[in-house]
Structure formats: structure tokens, C-alpha cells
Amino acid sequence: RGAGALSAARAGGRRHRQPRRRAAQPLQPGDTDSRSSPIRRFFHSTRPYCLVHLLKSNMDDQQQPQQVPEVQQATPVMTEGSLSFPFLEHEDTMAALREAHTLFILRGLPGSGKSLLAQAIGQKYQGLSKIISADDRKIEPAVHSVLPEEYKGMDEETDSCCKAGTPVIVLDDTNHDTERLARLYNLAEQHGYSILIVEPKTPWKTQLEELKLKTHWSLSEAVLTSLKGPLEETPLPLFYGWFLTKKCEDHLRKKKEAFLKNLSSLDGFKECVSQFTTEECSEEEVNLEQYFHDMGVLHCTTKFCDYGKADGAKEYAEKEVVRDALCHASKLKLSALFVTPRTLGARVALTDEQLKLWPADAEKEVMPEQDLPLGSRAHVTLGCAKGVEPVQTGKDLLEFVKLEKEGNEGEKVQDLEQGELRYFGKGMWMLRLSQEDELLGVFSGFYGKKKEADKAEEGAAEKKPEEEKEGGAEKEEKKESQPEGKKKSKCTLL
């Protein structure tokens, strides 16, 4: 300030007067210099640093209320291996799903990483997928006595995507409720979609304290515990198997139609057409394409589980090789097409790797007295006669295998464009393909409803008048001449 004042004074032509300093007075005997006191020297030395101000500021800070930092929500970060799924890494599987119709059901506790997994699936199948999230509809995770109305919106959107043929549909929800799952199973079956139930692989997926921090929902530990119970029970399907992609399904159905058309036109078949007649259909009216009814999504069954009720179902589902194979795609080799008065099917030649998923007793269940090669029963059901269950297709195939083992290769009838046609008697025809057909299939489970017998028709049959039974002896003889498999009244999807 002195230098500035001096400059200003000079600029104004006035003389700057320096402040007069008081002359130091000499010390009198007995006096002490105040500056010689340690405290005085301390304040004198710290005066340039405004010690008093610093002390006052520190006291003010202590008087102000301290703010408690807010607990930040931990954003889930996928750890190494948590996105290690075949549908995200395996080329054959990704190629299969791009040409299939698949419904992903993500299942797990809140905060376990389902939404990040859904995003990863959406990015991998960009332009071919649709993510439908419960969080977007503000459906709070909880055990509900009655499902919230908001689920109807999710179902309607899922139904619209299925009708539009969206290849990959992802349902992002806890999916802990059995009633809710049953509704999704029926929706998928109605539209011909395969189901893949997937759980996150994050290391904290069952750690409640960690989940409370990672989920954006304010959930208590009691709520998380109530959700954890149902999720610990893995739903078992009606059966496991390889499910063909939509593209491969269309290819095989065209192959089937061409085979039936050629077979119907042969004189040799017309001579044996009586094996395919029914009370409603005479020899002149037999149309094989109408005779065999389509059985829905084409697949090759490995193990019938009956939702865990069948013998060995739980043990099969817990096998490491089965768990590792889930969601994996592989190529199925078709070696032949076959027809009997009961069923229409495709014979599958399993590889050594695929045989690891084949139950050791699959053939013995049907023919316990026979020692048939493992995998002899592997097939794809393409159609069934009225009242015949699809499980009969595998039994009919084993009849062919049994005859072949005994040295009966059938009678060669004709060389067709697709291969060599042979007749084994009793209405049993087999077309051995000149070149094996490879079709992509994804290993998974079928969770839809098991079709039950038509009780109304059974009840009506039991109440037939006695006079009708007595007067219908000829009809009874005709029924007995029909193949045993055709006496059953309803199909069960296998």
C-alpha cells in the first residue's frame, strides 16, 4: 500500500509523508521487555498469519452440524465368467438362435445381475431381440398372493412379439412364482417358442447383504429371504431334448411332405394301404399328409421327466454333463425317414458327444429283453395317427432296429430321389437317406402342459349300451385288427 500511495502522491505532485515511528524508550531499572515473554513472542510471530482468525474459523466449523454421507447404491459390475454362456460365446449356438424362436426366462433375486445379462443378450442379438422388463413397469419384487395387474401388460407385449416372430424374446424378472411361470410356458407353447431358463452367474447372486446394496429396490432382508426360497427350487421340464431351429423345422417338414407324396403314389404302397385305413377313412380316401397329425415343435427327446415325477428325472437333471449342455446347440444327423400305421418319424444318428446325454436305459425301457445299441431310440416325431401318443414313435423305431439286428434289412422297393425305400412288412416303411441331413438343435427342456386323455370320449365309450356291444362283434374284430398304438385316445407331447 505504501508503494502505491507513494506513486499516487508523486503523480499528484504532492509530497508523501511517511508515518512517524515512536522512538524506543530506554528500559528503566526493574522493567522487562514485553516482547521477551514467550507468549508475546508467539503472538507477535504469528500475527501475519491471522492466528486469531484461524482459531475462530476452526471453532465455527466445529459448531456446524456434520453431514452424514449418503449410502450410494452399488452398481452391479459383471465379474469375469459371469457372462460365460453358450448363447453369448458359442458360434453354433448363436447361429442357431438367430434362426430360431426362443423365449429367455431370466430368473433370480433382485440385484443378482439379470438386467445386465438381458442387456448383453440384447446387444448380441441386436435387431433380432426384444427385452421385456418388470422393472420398466414398476413391478416390485415380492411374494404375491395374487399376481399384480401390471403383469398383463408384460404378457400382452410378449404375445405381440411372438405373433411378430421375434427370434429372441428376453423376460427380465425374478420369475419365482409357479403360477407366473405356468402362464409363460403356455404362451411359448401356443406360439411354438422354445424356452431357455437362465440364472445369473454372479458370485453374489445368493448373498442377501450384497443384493440389498446392488438392487435399486429398497427391499428388506425378510423380503429377499421370502424370494430366495422359491428360487432355490429348479423347475424340471416335461422332458429334455434338442429342439430344432425354425429354419430346420421348415426344411424337415418339406422333406416329410415330399416323402409322403412319393410313398402314396407307389403301387407297392397302394397294395398295403389297408394297414392305414380307419373307420372314418377307406382305402380310396387315405391321404398320408392328413392321416398323420403334426406334433408341434420338432425335437429329439433325451429324457422324459414328467416335471420331476418320472424315475431318475432329478438325478438326470443334476448331472454335470446335462447342466453344461443346457442352451448349447449341436447338429443332429438324420439317417432315415420311417412310416408305420401309427407314427411318422426321422431316425437320428447321435455322435459320441451327444450320447453322453442319452440315458443308459432308454432302449431297455421299451425292449428289456433286447440288447440294442445305445441311442437306437433317438428320433424326431413328425406325425402321429389319430389317438396315438408321440412316445410310440420311438417304440416303432426300435422295431426296425430289432429286425435289422436279426438280419432283416427289409425288401428294397425303389430308389427315390432322397434315398433307398425299403419295406419291412406290417405297414413298416423306411427311406434310408442317400446323404445324412444335418439339422441344428438347441438342448433345453419342454415345460408346457402334458396333454391328458379326453375323459369325455372315454366316459362315452364306457356307457355304450350292451345291445350295441353285442351287435357290434364285427366292429370289435376290426378294432382288434388295428395296431395297438391306435387304441389310445389322446396324444402326449414327448
C-alpha positions in Angstrom: 0.0 0.0 0.0 2.9 2.3 0.8 4.4 1.9 -2.7 1.0 2.6 -4.3 0.4 5.6 -2.1 3.9 7.0 -3.0 3.2 6.6 -6.7 -0.1 8.3 -6.4 1.4 11.2 -4.4 4.2 11.7 -6.9 1.6 11.6 -9.7 -0.4 14.3 -7.9 2.6 16.5 -7.2 2.1 16.2 -3.5 4.8 15.2 -1.0 4.2 11.9 0.6 4.6 12.0 4.4 6.0 8.8 5.9 4.3 7.8 9.2 6.3 8.8 12.2 7.6 6.0 14.3 7.7 6.3 18.0 11.2 6.3 19.4 12.1 3.4 21.6 12.3 4.3 25.2 15.2 3.1 27.1 14.4 0.4 29.7 14.3 1.6 33.3 15.8 -0.4 36.1 13.5 -3.3 37.1 11.5 -3.2 33.8 11.2 -6.2 31.4 10.7 -6.1 27.7 7.2 -7.4 26.9 8.5 -8.9 23.7 10.8 -11.1 25.7 7.8 -13.1 27.0 7.4 -16.4 25.1 3.7 -15.9 24.7 4.2 -12.4 23.4 6.8 -13.6 21.0 4.5 -16.4 19.8 1.6 -14.0 19.1 4.0 -11.5 17.6 5.4 -14.1 15.2 2.1 -15.5 14.2 0.3 -12.2 13.7 1.0 -12.2 9.9 -0.9 -15.5 9.7 -4.0 -14.2 11.4 -4.0 -16.9 14.1 -7.0 -15.4 15.8 -9.0 -15.8 12.5 -7.8 -19.3 12.1 -8.9 -20.3 15.6 -12.3 -18.6 15.1 -12.8 -20.4 11.8 -12.0 -23.8 13.4 -14.5 -23.1 16.2 -17.2 -22.2 13.7 -16.6 -25.4 11.8 -17.0 -27.4 15.0 -20.3 -25.7 15.8 -21.8 -26.5 12.3 -23.7 -29.9 12.2 -21.8 -32.6 10.4 -23.4 -34.1 7.3 -23.6 -37.9 7.2 -22.6 -39.1 3.7 -25.4 -40.9 1.8 -25.1 -44.6 1.2 -24.6 -44.9 -2.6 -26.2 -47.8 -4.5 -23.6 -50.2 -5.7 -23.9 -50.6 -9.4 -23.6 -54.3 -10.3 -20.5 -55.0 -12.3 -20.3 -58.3 -14.1 -17.2 -60.2 -12.9 -15.1 -62.5 -15.0 -17.1 -65.5 -16.1 -20.5 -64.1 -15.1 -21.4 -63.7 -18.8 -20.0 -67.0 -19.8 -23.0 -68.5 -21.6 -23.1 -70.5 -24.8 -25.7 -68.2 -26.3 -23.2 -65.3 -25.8 -19.9 -67.2 -26.8 -20.6 -70.3 -28.8 -20.8 -69.7 -32.5 -23.1 -72.6 -33.4 -25.5 -71.7 -30.6 -25.6 -68.1 -31.6 -26.2 -69.1 -35.2 -29.0 -71.4 -34.1 -30.8 -68.8 -32.0 -30.7 -66.3 -34.8 -32.8 -68.6 -36.9 -35.0 -70.0 -34.1 -37.8 -68.8 -31.9 -36.6 -68.6 -28.3 -38.1 -67.2 -25.1 -35.4 -66.4 -22.5 -36.8 -66.5 -19.0 -34.3 -64.8 -16.7 -34.7 -66.0 -13.1 -33.0 -64.8 -9.9 -33.1 -62.4 -6.9 -33.2 -58.6 -7.3 -29.7 -57.2 -7.8 -28.2 -60.6 -9.0 -27.4 -59.2 -12.4 -30.4 -60.2 -14.5 -30.8 -56.8 -16.2 -27.1 -56.7 -17.2 -27.5 -60.2 -18.6 -30.6 -59.1 -20.5 -28.7 -56.2 -22.0 -25.8 -58.5 -23.0 -28.3 -60.8 -24.8 -30.0 -57.8 -26.5 -26.6 -56.5 -27.7 -25.5 -59.9 -29.0 -28.8 -60.3 -31.0 -29.3 -56.7 -31.9 -32.1 -56.2 -34.3 -33.4 -59.7 -33.6 -34.4 -59.4 -29.9 -36.8 -57.7 -27.5 -36.2 -57.2 -23.8 -39.4 -57.1 -21.7 -38.6 -55.9 -18.1 -40.7 -56.0 -15.0 -38.7 -53.0 -13.6 -39.8 -50.9 -16.5 -43.4 -51.5 -15.3 -42.5 -50.7 -11.7 -43.4 -54.3 -10.5 -41.7 -54.6 -7.1 -40.3 -58.0 -6.4 -42.3 -59.8 -3.8 -44.1 -63.0 -3.0 -47.7 -62.1 -4.1 -50.8 -63.9 -3.2 -52.3 -62.5 -6.4 -50.2 -61.5 -9.3 -50.2 -57.8 -9.9 -52.2 -56.4 -12.8 -49.1 -55.0 -14.4 -48.1 -58.5 -15.5 -50.9 -58.4 -18.0 -49.0 -55.7 -19.9 -45.9 -57.8 -20.0 -47.9 -60.8 -21.3 -49.6 -58.7 -23.9 -46.2 -57.4 -25.1 -44.8 -60.9 -25.1 -47.7 -62.2 -27.1 -47.3 -59.5 -29.7 -43.6 -60.3 -30.1 -44.4 -64.0 -30.5 -47.0 -63.2 -33.2 -44.5 -61.0 -34.9 -42.0 -63.8 -35.0 -39.3 -62.0 -33.0 -36.4 -64.6 -32.9 -35.2 -63.8 -29.3 -37.5 -62.6 -26.5 -36.0 -61.9 -23.1 -38.2 -61.7 -20.0 -36.3 -59.8 -17.2 -38.0 -60.6 -13.9 -37.4 -62.6 -10.7 -39.8 -65.3 -12.2 -40.1 -67.0 -8.8 -43.9 -67.6 -8.9 -45.0 -71.0 -10.3 -48.3 -69.6 -11.5 -46.5 -66.9 -13.4 -44.1 -69.5 -14.9 -47.0 -71.7 -16.0 -48.5 -68.8 -17.9 -45.3 -68.2 -19.7 -44.9 -71.9 -20.6 -48.4 -71.9 -22.1 -47.6 -68.7 -24.1 -44.4 -70.2 -25.5 -46.1 -73.5 -26.5 -49.0 -71.6 -28.1 -46.7 -69.8 -30.4 -44.1 -72.6 -31.0 -41.3 -71.0 -29.0 -38.6 -72.9 -27.2 -37.8 -71.9 -23.6 -34.4 -71.2 -22.1 -34.5 -70.7 -18.3 -31.3 -68.8 -17.3 -30.0 -67.7 -14.0 -27.1 -65.2 -13.5 -23.6 -66.5 -12.7 -22.6 -63.6 -10.4 -20.8 -64.7 -7.2 -23.2 -62.6 -5.0 -26.4 -63.9 -6.5 -27.5 -65.5 -3.2 -25.7 -63.1 -0.8 -28.6 -61.1 0.7 -26.5 -58.2 2.2 -24.7 -57.7 -1.1 -28.0 -57.9 -3.0 -29.6 -55.2 -0.8 -26.8 -52.8 -1.9 -26.9 -53.7 -5.6 -30.7 -53.6 -6.2 -32.4 -50.3 -6.8 -35.4 -51.5 -4.9 -35.5 -50.8 -1.1 -36.0 -54.4 0.0 -35.6 -55.7 3.5 -33.7 -58.9 4.2 -37.0 -60.6 5.1 -38.4 -59.9 1.6 -35.3 -61.2 0.0 -35.4 -64.3 2.1 -39.0 -65.0 1.1 -38.0 -64.7 -2.6 -34.9 -66.9 -2.2 -36.9 -69.9 -1.1 -38.9 -70.5 -4.3 -35.9 -69.6 -6.5 -33.8 -72.4 -4.9 -36.2 -75.0 -6.4 -35.2 -75.5 -10.1 -38.2 -76.3 -12.2 -37.9 -79.6 -14.0 -39.4 -79.9 -17.5 -41.8 -82.5 -19.0 -38.8 -83.7 -21.0 -35.2 -82.7 -22.1 -34.1 -82.8 -25.7 -32.7 -81.0 -28.7 -35.2 -78.5 -30.2 -34.8 -77.8 -33.9 -34.5 -74.2 -35.1 -37.4 -72.7 -37.1 -35.4 -72.9 -40.3 -34.5 -76.5 -39.7 -38.1 -77.3 -38.8 -39.4 -75.9 -42.1 -36.7 -77.8 -44.0 -37.6 -81.1 -42.3 -41.3 -80.6 -42.8 -40.8 -80.1 -46.6 -38.7 -83.3 -46.7 -41.5 -85.1 -44.9 -44.1 -83.9 -47.3 -42.1 -84.9 -50.3 -41.5 -88.4 -48.8 -45.3 -89.0 -48.1 -46.2 -87.8 -51.6 -43.8 -90.2 -53.2 -44.9 -93.1 -51.0 -48.6 -92.5 -51.6 -48.0 -92.7 -55.4 -46.2 -96.1 -55.4 -48.1 -99.2 -56.4 -46.4 -101.2 -53.7 -47.8 -98.9 -51.0 -51.3 -99.0 -52.6 -51.3 -102.7 -52.2 -50.7 -102.4 -48.5 -52.8 -99.3 -47.9 -55.3 -101.3 -45.8 -52.9 -101.0 -42.9 -53.7 -97.3 -42.9 -57.4 -97.4 -43.1 -59.7 -96.4 -40.2 -63.5 -96.5 -39.6 -63.7 -92.9 -40.9 -61.3 -93.4 -43.8 -61.5 -96.1 -46.5 -58.6 -97.3 -48.8 -59.6 -94.9 -51.5 -59.7 -91.9 -49.1 -56.3 -92.4 -47.5 -54.2 -89.2 -47.5 -51.0 -89.7 -45.6 -50.5 -85.9 -45.1 -53.9 -85.7 -43.4 -53.5 -89.2 -41.7 -50.5 -88.0 -39.6 -51.1 -85.1 -37.3 -48.4 -82.5 -36.6 -47.0 -82.7 -33.0 -45.8 -79.1 -32.6 -42.2 -78.0 -32.1 -39.9 -80.6 -33.7 -37.4 -82.1 -31.3 -35.4 -85.2 -30.3 -36.2 -86.3 -26.7 -33.4 -87.5 -24.4 -35.1 -87.9 -21.1 -38.8 -87.9 -20.1 -39.0 -86.2 -16.6 -42.7 -85.6 -16.1 -41.8 -82.4 -14.1 -39.6 -84.4 -11.8 -42.1 -87.3 -11.2 -40.5 -89.8 -13.5 -37.9 -92.3 -12.3 -34.4 -90.9 -12.4 -35.6 -87.4 -13.5 -33.9 -85.4 -10.7 -30.7 -87.4 -11.0 -30.6 -86.8 -14.7 -31.2 -83.1 -14.3 -28.4 -82.8 -11.7 -25.8 -84.5 -13.9 -22.9 -82.1 -14.7 -22.9 -83.1 -18.4 -26.6 -82.2 -18.6 -26.2 -78.8 -16.8 -23.2 -78.0 -19.1 -25.2 -78.9 -22.2 -28.2 -76.7 -21.5 -28.5 -73.8 -24.0 -25.9 -75.4 -26.3 -26.6 -76.1 -29.9 -25.4 -79.1 -31.8 -26.0 -80.7 -35.2 -28.4 -83.7 -35.4 -27.7 -86.2 -38.2 -30.8 -87.7 -39.8 -30.1 -91.0 -41.4 -33.6 -92.2 -42.4 -37.4 -91.4 -42.5 -39.8 -94.1 -41.5 -43.6 -94.7 -41.5 -45.8 -97.2 -39.7 -49.6 -97.3 -39.4 -49.1 -95.4 -36.1 -46.3 -92.9 -36.5 -44.1 -90.9 -38.9 -40.6 -90.1 -37.8 -37.0 -89.3 -38.6 -34.1 -91.5 -37.4 -31.3 -89.7 -35.6 -27.7 -90.9 -35.5 -26.2 -89.5 -32.3 -22.5 -88.6 -32.1 -20.3 -89.8 -29.2 -20.7 -86.4 -27.5 -24.4 -86.4 -27.8 -24.6 -90.0 -26.5 -23.3 -88.6 -23.1 -26.7 -87.0 -22.7 -28.6 -90.2 -23.6 -29.9 -92.3 -20.7 -28.3 -95.7 -20.4 -31.7 -97.4 -20.0 -33.6 -95.6 -22.8 -33.8 -98.8 -25.0 -34.3 -101.2 -22.2 -37.4 -99.3 -21.1 -39.1 -100.4 -24.3 -37.4 -103.8 -25.0 -35.8 -105.1 -21.8 -35.1 -108.5 -23.4 -33.1 -106.9 -26.3 -29.5 -105.7 -26.2 -29.7 -102.8 -28.7 -27.0 -100.2 -29.3 -27.2 -97.1 -27.1 -29.0 -94.3 -28.9 -31.1 -96.7 -31.1 -34.3 -95.0 -30.0 -33.2 -91.4 -31.0 -35.7 -89.9 -33.3 -37.8 -86.8 -34.3 -41.5 -87.4 -34.3 -43.0 -85.9 -37.5 -46.6 -87.0 -37.0 -49.0 -89.4 -35.3 -52.1 -91.2 -36.4 -55.3 -90.2 -34.6 -55.3 -91.3 -31.0 -51.6 -92.3 -30.9 -49.1 -90.8 -28.5 -45.8 -89.5 -29.8 -43.9 -91.8 -27.5 -45.0 -94.6 -29.8 -42.6 -93.2 -32.5 -39.5 -94.3 -30.5 -41.1 -97.8 -29.9 -41.8 -98.2 -33.7 -38.2 -97.2 -34.5 -36.9 -99.9 -32.1 -39.0 -102.5 -34.1 -37.0 -101.5 -37.2 -33.7 -101.8 -35.2 -34.7 -105.2 -33.8 -35.4 -106.5 -37.3 -32.1 -105.1 -38.6 -30.2 -106.8 -35.8 -31.8 -110.1 -36.7 -30.6 -109.7 -40.3 -33.8 -108.5 -41.8 -32.9 -105.4 -43.9 -36.4 -105.2 -45.4 -37.3 -105.6 -49.1 -35.9 -103.0 -51.4 -38.8 -101.3 -53.2 -37.4 -98.5 -55.2 -34.7 -95.8 -55.4 -36.2 -92.4 -54.8 -34.6 -89.0 -55.2 -34.0 -88.8 -51.4 -32.7 -92.4 -51.0 -33.5 -96.0 -50.9 -37.0 -97.1 -49.9 -37.4 -100.5 -48.1 -40.5 -102.3 -46.8 -40.3 -104.4 -43.6 -43.9 -105.7 -43.6 -46.9 -104.9 -41.4 -47.1 -101.4 -42.9 -43.5 -100.5 -41.9 -41.6 -98.4 -44.5 -38.2 -96.9 -44.2 -36.4 -94.4 -46.5 -32.7 -94.6 -46.0 -31.3 -91.3 -47.0 -28.5 -91.3 -49.6 -26.9 -88.4 -47.7 -27.3 -87.7 -44.0 -29.1 -84.5 -43.3 -27.7 -82.2 -40.5 -30.1 -80.0 -38.6 -29.3 -77.5 -35.8 -30.9 -78.1 -32.4 -30.6 -76.4 -29.0 -30.5 -78.6 -25.9 -33.2 -77.5 -23.4 -36.4 -78.6 -21.7 -40.1 -78.6 -22.7 -42.1 -77.0 -19.9 -45.6 -76.9 -21.4 -48.6 -78.8 -20.2 -48.9 -82.5 -20.7 -51.9 -83.3 -22.8 -54.3 -85.6 -20.9 -56.7 -88.2 -22.3 -60.1 -87.0 -23.4 -62.2 -88.0 -20.5 -65.4 -87.2 -22.3 -64.7 -89.7 -25.0 -63.6 -92.3 -22.5 -66.8 -91.9 -20.5 -68.9 -92.1 -23.6 -67.2 -95.3 -24.6 -67.8 -96.9 -21.2 -71.5 -96.1 -21.3 -72.2 -97.9 -24.6 -75.4 -99.9 -24.4 -75.0 -103.6 -24.0 -77.0 -104.3 -27.1 -74.6 -102.2 -29.2 -71.7 -104.2 -27.9 -73.4 -107.5 -28.7 -74.5 -106.3 -32.2 -71.1 -104.9 -32.9 -69.0 -108.0 -32.9 -67.7 -107.3 -36.4 -66.6 -103.9 -35.3 -64.8 -105.3 -32.3 -62.9 -107.7 -34.6 -62.0 -104.9 -36.9 -60.7 -102.8 -33.9 -58.6 -105.7 -32.7 -57.0 -105.9 -36.2 -55.9 -102.3 -35.8 -52.4 -101.6 -34.4 -52.4 -101.5 -30.6 -51.0 -97.9 -30.6 -54.1 -96.6 -32.3 -56.4 -97.5 -29.4 -55.3 -94.6 -27.3 -57.4 -91.5 -27.4 -55.1 -88.6 -27.0 -51.5 -87.5 -27.7 -49.0 -86.6 -25.1 -46.2 -84.3 -26.3 -42.8 -86.0 -25.8 
